[in-house]
């Protein structure tokens, strides 16, 4: 169920890459569930039995495409966390596009705040397994989002700079479509300042 009333239980945070999802989730999540941990590994792309990951128009793996993300594993982790109070989450390196280990995530009294660029893929899957949630889209202008995204990705050395420039320009042009995708999935657009109030219970 998707609703705008209250922020207990499970909260999904959506928004463009660089919009501040991780910041809000770290501040208010009990726990913060990093959905990007469920990215597929680059090794799957070349495995005989693995999927062929989607490509961008310039020939690189399109890590902004939902098929590079393991929806089933993310849903399983959310259900386990809500039912048992803990789950095991991959420690995923965006730099190497691989899992480097695992960590335990425990329920700390809630709300669980789950965020990642593929959060829009979750509502339908969660509804199918009967998990209730609240879904918010961080609504802000695309230019500060793009600047923060590029600065973050360069600082963290997520990918080579030429790739980041191409990706950043593409994402900025697509941001209107990204927003519509989230809203069509049931997310409610809320300014970041208002989300601070809602998530903080004020």
C-alpha positions as CSV (number, residue, x, y, z in Angstrom):
1,X,0.0,0.0,0.0
2,X,1.3,3.5,-0.9
3,X,0.2,6.4,1.2
4,X,1.3,9.9,2.2
5,X,0.0,9.7,5.8
6,X,2.7,9.2,8.4
7,X,6.2,7.8,8.0
8,X,6.3,4.7,10.2
9,X,7.2,1.2,8.9
10,X,8.9,1.2,5.5
11,X,9.6,4.4,3.7
12,X,10.8,4.4,0.0
13,X,12.8,7.5,-1.0
14,X,13.1,8.1,-4.7
15,X,14.7,10.8,-6.7
16,X,17.4,11.5,-9.4
17,X,20.9,10.4,-8.7
18,X,22.4,13.2,-6.5
19,X,19.2,14.5,-5.1
20,X,20.0,13.7,-1.5
21,X,18.3,10.3,-1.0
22,X,21.3,8.8,1.0
23,X,21.6,11.9,3.2
24,X,18.0,11.8,4.2
25,X,18.0,8.0,4.7
26,X,21.2,8.2,6.9
27,X,19.6,11.0,9.0
28,X,16.3,9.4,9.6
29,X,16.4,5.7,8.8
30,X,16.3,3.2,11.6
31,X,17.9,1.5,9.7
32,X,19.0,3.0,6.3
33,X,18.7,0.4,3.7
34,X,20.9,1.1,0.6
35,X,19.1,-0.3,-2.4
36,X,22.2,0.2,-4.6
37,X,23.7,-2.7,-2.7
38,X,21.6,-4.9,-4.9
39,X,23.3,-3.9,-8.2
40,X,24.3,-6.9,-10.3
41,X,28.0,-7.6,-10.7
42,X,29.8,-6.9,-13.9
43,X,30.9,-10.5,-14.0
44,X,27.3,-11.5,-14.7
45,X,27.5,-9.8,-18.0
46,X,30.1,-12.2,-19.3
47,X,28.9,-15.4,-17.5
48,X,27.5,-18.0,-19.9
49,X,24.3,-18.3,-17.8
50,X,24.1,-14.7,-16.8
51,X,22.2,-11.8,-18.2
52,X,23.6,-9.5,-20.9
53,X,23.4,-6.1,-19.2
54,X,21.9,-3.2,-21.1
55,X,24.1,-0.7,-22.9
56,X,24.0,3.1,-23.3
57,X,24.0,4.7,-26.7
58,X,27.8,5.2,-26.3
59,X,28.4,1.5,-25.7
60,X,29.0,1.3,-21.9
61,X,27.0,-0.8,-19.5
62,X,24.0,1.3,-18.6
63,X,24.1,1.3,-14.8
64,X,21.0,3.5,-14.7
65,X,18.9,0.8,-16.3
66,X,16.8,-1.3,-13.8
67,X,17.9,-4.5,-15.5
68,X,21.4,-3.9,-13.9
69,X,19.7,-4.2,-10.5
70,X,18.4,-7.3,-8.7
71,X,14.8,-6.5,-7.8
72,X,14.1,-9.9,-6.4
73,X,17.0,-9.8,-3.9
74,X,16.0,-6.3,-2.7
75,X,12.4,-7.4,-2.1
76,X,13.6,-10.6,-0.2
77,X,15.9,-8.4,2.0
78,X,13.1,-6.0,2.8
79,X,10.6,-8.8,3.7
80,X,13.2,-10.5,5.9
81,X,14.1,-7.3,7.7
82,X,10.5,-6.5,8.4
83,X,9.6,-10.0,9.5
84,X,12.7,-11.1,11.4
85,X,14.3,-7.7,12.4
86,X,17.5,-8.3,10.4
87,X,18.8,-9.2,7.0
88,X,22.1,-9.7,5.1
89,X,23.0,-7.1,2.5
90,X,25.8,-7.1,-0.1
91,X,28.6,-4.7,0.3
92,X,28.7,-3.5,-3.3
93,X,31.6,-1.5,-4.8
94,X,30.3,0.8,-7.5
95,X,33.9,1.5,-8.5
96,X,34.6,-2.2,-9.4
97,X,30.9,-3.1,-10.0
98,X,31.3,-6.1,-7.7
99,X,30.3,-7.5,-4.3
100,X,33.2,-7.2,-1.9
101,X,31.4,-8.8,1.1
102,X,28.2,-8.7,3.2
103,X,26.9,-6.9,6.2
104,X,24.1,-7.5,8.6
105,X,21.4,-4.8,8.8
106,X,19.1,-4.8,11.9
107,X,15.8,-3.1,12.6
108,X,16.4,-0.3,15.1
109,X,12.7,0.6,15.8
110,X,12.0,2.1,12.5
111,X,11.2,3.7,10.2
112,X,13.2,1.6,7.6
113,X,14.2,4.1,5.0
114,X,15.1,2.4,1.7
115,X,16.7,4.5,-1.0
116,X,18.3,4.1,-4.4
117,X,17.9,5.0,-8.0
118,X,15.7,2.0,-8.7
119,X,13.2,2.6,-5.8
120,X,10.5,3.1,-8.4
121,X,10.7,-0.6,-9.3
122,X,9.7,-1.6,-5.8
123,X,6.0,-0.6,-5.3
124,X,4.5,-3.1,-7.6
125,X,6.7,-5.9,-6.2
126,X,6.0,-5.0,-2.6
127,X,2.3,-4.8,-3.2
128,X,2.4,-8.3,-4.7
129,X,3.9,-9.7,-1.4
130,X,1.6,-7.6,0.9
131,X,4.2,-5.2,2.3
132,X,2.9,-1.7,3.2
133,X,5.0,1.3,2.6
134,X,5.1,5.1,2.1
135,X,6.8,6.4,-1.0
136,X,8.2,9.9,-1.5
137,X,10.0,11.5,-4.4
138,X,12.6,14.3,-3.6
139,X,11.4,17.2,-5.7
140,X,14.0,19.7,-6.6
141,X,15.6,21.5,-9.5
142,X,17.8,19.4,-11.8
143,X,20.9,21.8,-11.9
144,X,21.9,21.6,-8.2
145,X,21.2,17.8,-8.4
146,X,23.5,17.4,-11.4
147,X,26.3,19.5,-9.7
148,X,26.1,17.4,-6.5
149,X,26.0,14.2,-8.4
150,X,29.1,15.0,-10.4
151,X,31.1,16.2,-7.4
152,X,30.1,13.1,-5.4
153,X,31.0,10.7,-8.2
154,X,34.3,12.3,-8.9
155,X,35.2,12.5,-5.2
156,X,34.3,8.8,-4.6
157,X,36.0,7.8,-7.9
158,X,32.9,5.8,-8.9
159,X,33.7,5.6,-12.6
160,X,36.2,7.2,-15.0
161,X,35.6,11.0,-15.4
162,X,34.7,10.8,-19.2
163,X,32.0,8.2,-18.3
164,X,30.7,10.5,-15.5
165,X,30.5,13.5,-17.8
166,X,28.5,11.5,-20.4
167,X,26.3,10.0,-17.7
168,X,25.7,13.3,-16.0
169,X,24.6,15.1,-19.2
170,X,22.3,12.2,-20.1
171,X,20.7,12.1,-16.7
172,X,20.1,15.8,-16.6
173,X,18.3,15.7,-19.9
174,X,16.2,12.7,-18.7
175,X,15.3,14.1,-15.3
176,X,11.8,15.0,-16.3
177,X,11.2,11.5,-17.5
178,X,12.7,10.1,-14.4
179,X,10.3,12.2,-12.2
180,X,7.3,11.0,-14.2
181,X,8.4,7.4,-13.9
182,X,8.5,7.7,-10.1
183,X,5.1,9.5,-10.0
184,X,3.6,6.8,-12.2
185,X,4.9,4.2,-9.8
186,X,3.0,5.9,-6.9
187,X,5.6,8.2,-5.4
188,X,4.5,11.5,-4.0
189,X,6.6,14.5,-4.9
190,X,7.8,16.4,-1.8
191,X,10.4,19.2,-1.5
192,X,13.5,18.2,0.5
193,X,12.8,20.6,3.3
194,X,9.3,19.1,3.8
195,X,10.8,15.6,3.8
196,X,13.1,16.6,6.7
197,X,10.0,17.5,8.6
198,X,8.0,14.4,7.7
199,X,10.9,11.9,8.3
200,X,11.9,13.7,11.5
201,X,8.3,13.5,12.9
202,X,8.0,17.3,13.1
